Amino acid sequence: MKKWILFLIVVSVWGCKDEEQTTLLPAETRMNVSYGADAGQKIDIYLPAGRTTNTKVIVLVHGGGWSGGSRANFNYFIPVLKNEFPDHAIVNMDYRLATATSPGYPKQLEDIELMLTHLESNDYVISDEYAMIGASAGAHLSMLYAYKIDEGIRIKAVASIVGPTDFTDPSYTENPLYAQGLFYLVGPISYQQNTQLYAEVSPRTHVNPQSPPTILFYGGQDVLVPATQGPRLKQRLDESGVTNELNLYPQGGHGDWDSATMLDFQTKLVDFLRQHFQ
């Protein structure tokens, strides 16, 4: 009986310590953190107050045609996410950019994996459950990583803002205007030269029943990503029984939307994450 009472006292004391540690953790921002040796492998980390190892993480992946852009492109969205998800951590990432001699695939997927490993092996006091929000090339990378590499293990939700989904789509393969943009993803290799490679780098190819819930946003007047990309992915997600939502703005371009469209996009994205990533 005395041993049992002593055990309860010890458990109670440790419980109080855990609770005290949780309340003592302040909100913290860590900028320009290296997750790898390359100068392009940097992240900004926004940690909420009172976080625990159950604190979920929202990861932002910028666009720029695989060869440009930076995490600063997503700075405008940080205050929105912090306001709507005050208990979530936010990570805004850079990755190694593609060059004429070093294409984005597969090194940019490797960077996402390396970045997640960094988060899980350091003292951030967060969970290993993530939602990924990507724009353009960053949306492509987010979906490809979630469907092909992770397969729904750590990535619990994905949001694509005008991201390419299927490079075997005739809108890509038969239109040089769209196809030329893939040089920095796969190198100087055409679809006709290597159809298997183009399928391999297409997120749509890797959709399966374990793929995470996905929300899609596209513009009907996009001159960089064909408007067919959203519906093609949705069809595959539906066939696999994956929860998804497609939003097409008929007059919208490549993310350069008017204020009303931007508000609608933000509202729908927030609602989706609240439903599938709380």
Secondary structure as a PSIPRED ss2 file (coil, helix, strand):
# PSIPRED VFORMAT (PSIPRED V4.0)

   1 M C   1.000  0.000  0.000
   2 K H   0.000  1.000  0.000
   3 K H   0.000  1.000  0.000
   4 W H   0.000  1.000  0.000
   5 I H   0.000  1.000  0.000
   6 L H   0.000  1.000  0.000
   7 F H   0.000  1.000  0.000
   8 L H   0.000  1.000  0.000
   9 I H   0.000  1.000  0.000
  10 V H   0.000  1.000  0.000
  11 V H   0.000  1.000  0.000
  12 S H   0.000  1.000  0.000
  13 V H   0.000  1.000  0.000
  14 W H   0.000  1.000  0.000
  15 G H   0.000  1.000  0.000
  16 C H   0.000  1.000  0.000
  17 K H   0.000  1.000  0.000
  18 D H   0.000  1.000  0.000
  19 E H   0.000  1.000  0.000
  20 E H   0.000  1.000  0.000
  21 Q H   0.000  1.000  0.000
  22 T H   0.000  1.000  0.000
  23 T H   0.000  1.000  0.000
  24 L H   0.000  1.000  0.000
  25 L C   1.000  0.000  0.000
  26 P C   1.000  0.000  0.000
  27 A C   1.000  0.000  0.000
  28 E E   0.000  0.000  1.000
  29 T E   0.000  0.000  1.000
  30 R E   0.000  0.000  1.000
  31 M E   0.000  0.000  1.000
  32 N E   0.000  0.000  1.000
  33 V E   0.000  0.000  1.000
  34 S E   0.000  0.000  1.000
  35 Y C   1.000  0.000  0.000
  36 G C   1.000  0.000  0.000
  37 A C   1.000  0.000  0.000
  38 D C   1.000  0.000  0.000
  39 A C   1.000  0.000  0.000
  40 G C   1.000  0.000  0.000
  41 Q C   1.000  0.000  0.000
  42 K E   0.000  0.000  1.000
  43 I E   0.000  0.000  1.000
  44 D E   0.000  0.000  1.000
  45 I E   0.000  0.000  1.000
  46 Y E   0.000  0.000  1.000
  47 L E   0.000  0.000  1.000
  48 P C   1.000  0.000  0.000
  49 A C   1.000  0.000  0.000
  50 G C   1.000  0.000  0.000
  51 R C   1.000  0.000  0.000
  52 T C   1.000  0.000  0.000
  53 T C   1.000  0.000  0.000
  54 N C   1.000  0.000  0.000
  55 T C   1.000  0.000  0.000
  56 K C   1.000  0.000  0.000
  57 V E   0.000  0.000  1.000
  58 I E   0.000  0.000  1.000
  59 V E   0.000  0.000  1.000
  60 L E   0.000  0.000  1.000
  61 V E   0.000  0.000  1.000
  62 H C   1.000  0.000  0.000
  63 G C   1.000  0.000  0.000
  64 G C   1.000  0.000  0.000
  65 G C   1.000  0.000  0.000
  66 W C   1.000  0.000  0.000
  67 S C   1.000  0.000  0.000
  68 G C   1.000  0.000  0.000
  69 G C   1.000  0.000  0.000
  70 S C   1.000  0.000  0.000
  71 R H   0.000  1.000  0.000
  72 A H   0.000  1.000  0.000
  73 N H   0.000  1.000  0.000
  74 F H   0.000  1.000  0.000
  75 N H   0.000  1.000  0.000
  76 Y H   0.000  1.000  0.000
  77 F H   0.000  1.000  0.000
  78 I H   0.000  1.000  0.000
  79 P H   0.000  1.000  0.000
  80 V H   0.000  1.000  0.000
  81 L H   0.000  1.000  0.000
  82 K H   0.000  1.000  0.000
  83 N H   0.000  1.000  0.000
  84 E H   0.000  1.000  0.000
  85 F C   1.000  0.000  0.000
  86 P C   1.000  0.000  0.000
  87 D C   1.000  0.000  0.000
  88 H C   1.000  0.000  0.000
  89 A E   0.000  0.000  1.000
  90 I E   0.000  0.000  1.000
  91 V E   0.000  0.000  1.000
  92 N E   0.000  0.000  1.000
  93 M E   0.000  0.000  1.000
  94 D C   1.000  0.000  0.000
  95 Y C   1.000  0.000  0.000
  96 R C   1.000  0.000  0.000
  97 L C   1.000  0.000  0.000
  98 A C   1.000  0.000  0.000
  99 T C   1.000  0.000  0.000
 100 A C   1.000  0.000  0.000
 101 T C   1.000  0.000  0.000
 102 S C   1.000  0.000  0.000
 103 P C   1.000  0.000  0.000
 104 G C   1.000  0.000  0.000
 105 Y C   1.000  0.000  0.000
 106 P C   1.000  0.000  0.000
 107 K H   0.000  1.000  0.000
 108 Q H   0.000  1.000  0.000
 109 L H   0.000  1.000  0.000
 110 E H   0.000  1.000  0.000
 111 D H   0.000  1.000  0.000
 112 I H   0.000  1.000  0.000
 113 E H   0.000  1.000  0.000
 114 L H   0.000  1.000  0.000
 115 M H   0.000  1.000  0.000
 116 L H   0.000  1.000  0.000
 117 T H   0.000  1.000  0.000
 118 H H   0.000  1.000  0.000
 119 L H   0.000  1.000  0.000
 120 E H   0.000  1.000  0.000
 121 S C   1.000  0.000  0.000
 122 N C   1.000  0.000  0.000
 123 D C   1.000  0.000  0.000
 124 Y C   1.000  0.000  0.000
 125 V C   1.000  0.000  0.000
 126 I C   1.000  0.000  0.000
 127 S C   1.000  0.000  0.000
 128 D C   1.000  0.000  0.000
 129 E C   1.000  0.000  0.000
 130 Y E   0.000  0.000  1.000
 131 A E   0.000  0.000  1.000
 132 M E   0.000  0.000  1.000
 133 I E   0.000  0.000  1.000
 134 G E   0.000  0.000  1.000
 135 A E   0.000  0.000  1.000
 136 S C   1.000  0.000  0.000
 137 A H   0.000  1.000  0.000
 138 G H   0.000  1.000  0.000
 139 A H   0.000  1.000  0.000
 140 H H   0.000  1.000  0.000
 141 L H   0.000  1.000  0.000
 142 S H   0.000  1.000  0.000
 143 M H   0.000  1.000  0.000
 144 L H   0.000  1.000  0.000
 145 Y H   0.000  1.000  0.000
 146 A H   0.000  1.000  0.000
 147 Y H   0.000  1.000  0.000
 148 K H   0.000  1.000  0.000
 149 I H   0.000  1.000  0.000
 150 D H   0.000  1.000  0.000
 151 E C   1.000  0.000  0.000
 152 G C   1.000  0.000  0.000
 153 I C   1.000  0.000  0.000
 154 R C   1.000  0.000  0.000
 155 I E   0.000  0.000  1.000
 156 K E   0.000  0.000  1.000
 157 A E   0.000  0.000  1.000
 158 V E   0.000  0.000  1.000
 159 A E   0.000  0.000  1.000
 160 S E   0.000  0.000  1.000
 161 I E   0.000  0.000  1.000
 162 V C   1.000  0.000  0.000
 163 G C   1.000  0.000  0.000
 164 P C   1.000  0.000  0.000
 165 T C   1.000  0.000  0.000
 166 D C   1.000  0.000  0.000
 167 F C   1.000  0.000  0.000
 168 T C   1.000  0.000  0.000
 169 D C   1.000  0.000  0.000
 170 P H   0.000  1.000  0.000
 171 S H   0.000  1.000  0.000
 172 Y H   0.000  1.000  0.000
 173 T H   0.000  1.000  0.000
 174 E C   1.000  0.000  0.000
 175 N C   1.000  0.000  0.000
 176 P H   0.000  1.000  0.000
 177 L H   0.000  1.000  0.000
 178 Y H   0.000  1.000  0.000
 179 A H   0.000  1.000  0.000
 180 Q H   0.000  1.000  0.000
 181 G H   0.000  1.000  0.000
 182 L H   0.000  1.000  0.000
 183 F H   0.000  1.000  0.000
 184 Y H   0.000  1.000  0.000
 185 L H   0.000  1.000  0.000
 186 V H   0.000  1.000  0.000
 187 G C   1.000  0.000  0.000
 188 P C   1.000  0.000  0.000
 189 I C   1.000  0.000  0.000
 190 S C   1.000  0.000  0.000
 191 Y C   1.000  0.000  0.000
 192 Q C   1.000  0.000  0.000
 193 Q C   1.000  0.000  0.000
 194 N C   1.000  0.000  0.000
 195 T H   0.000  1.000  0.000
 196 Q H   0.000  1.000  0.000
 197 L H   0.000  1.000  0.000
 198 Y H   0.000  1.000  0.000
 199 A H   0.000  1.000  0.000
 200 E H   0.000  1.000  0.000
 201 V C   1.000  0.000  0.000
 202 S C   1.000  0.000  0.000
 203 P H   0.000  1.000  0.000
 204 R H   0.000  1.000  0.000
 205 T H   0.000  1.000  0.000
 206 H H   0.000  1.000  0.000
 207 V C   1.000  0.000  0.000
 208 N C   1.000  0.000  0.000
 209 P C   1.000  0.000  0.000
 210 Q C   1.000  0.000  0.000
 211 S C   1.000  0.000  0.000
 212 P C   1.000  0.000  0.000
 213 P C   1.000  0.000  0.000
 214 T E   0.000  0.000  1.000
 215 I E   0.000  0.000  1.000
 216 L E   0.000  0.000  1.000
 217 F E   0.000  0.000  1.000
 218 Y E   0.000  0.000  1.000
 219 G E   0.000  0.000  1.000
 220 G C   1.000  0.000  0.000
 221 Q C   1.000  0.000  0.000
 222 D C   1.000  0.000  0.000
 223 V C   1.000  0.000  0.000
 224 L C   1.000  0.000  0.000
 225 V C   1.000  0.000  0.000
 226 P C   1.000  0.000  0.000
 227 A C   1.000  0.000  0.000
 228 T C   1.000  0.000  0.000
 229 Q H   0.000  1.000  0.000
 230 G H   0.000  1.000  0.000
 231 P H   0.000  1.000  0.000
 232 R H   0.000  1.000  0.000
 233 L H   0.000  1.000  0.000
 234 K H   0.000  1.000  0.000
 235 Q H   0.000  1.000  0.000
 236 R H   0.000  1.000  0.000
 237 L H   0.000  1.000  0.000
 238 D H   0.000  1.000  0.000
 239 E H   0.000  1.000  0.000
 240 S C   1.000  0.000  0.000
 241 G C   1.000  0.000  0.000
 242 V C   1.000  0.000  0.000
 243 T C   1.000  0.000  0.000
 244 N E   0.000  0.000  1.000
 245 E E   0.000  0.000  1.000
 246 L E   0.000  0.000  1.000
 247 N E   0.000  0.000  1.000
 248 L E   0.000  0.000  1.000
 249 Y E   0.000  0.000  1.000
 250 P C   1.000  0.000  0.000
 251 Q C   1.000  0.000  0.000
 252 G C   1.000  0.000  0.000
 253 G C   1.000  0.000  0.000
 254 H C   1.000  0.000  0.000
 255 G C   1.000  0.000  0.000
 256 D C   1.000  0.000  0.000
 257 W C   1.000  0.000  0.000
 258 D C   1.000  0.000  0.000
 259 S H   0.000  1.000  0.000
 260 A H   0.000  1.000  0.000
 261 T H   0.000  1.000  0.000
 262 M H   0.000  1.000  0.000
 263 L H   0.000  1.000  0.000
 264 D H   0.000  1.000  0.000
 265 F H   0.000  1.000  0.000
 266 Q H   0.000  1.000  0.000
 267 T H   0.000  1.000  0.000
 268 K H   0.000  1.000  0.000
 269 L H   0.000  1.000  0.000
 270 V H   0.000  1.000  0.000
 271 D H   0.000  1.000  0.000
 272 F H   0.000  1.000  0.000
 273 L H   0.000  1.000  0.000
 274 R H   0.000  1.000  0.000
 275 Q H   0.000  1.000  0.000
 276 H H   0.000  1.000  0.000
 277 F C   1.000  0.000  0.000
 278 Q C   1.000  0.000  0.000
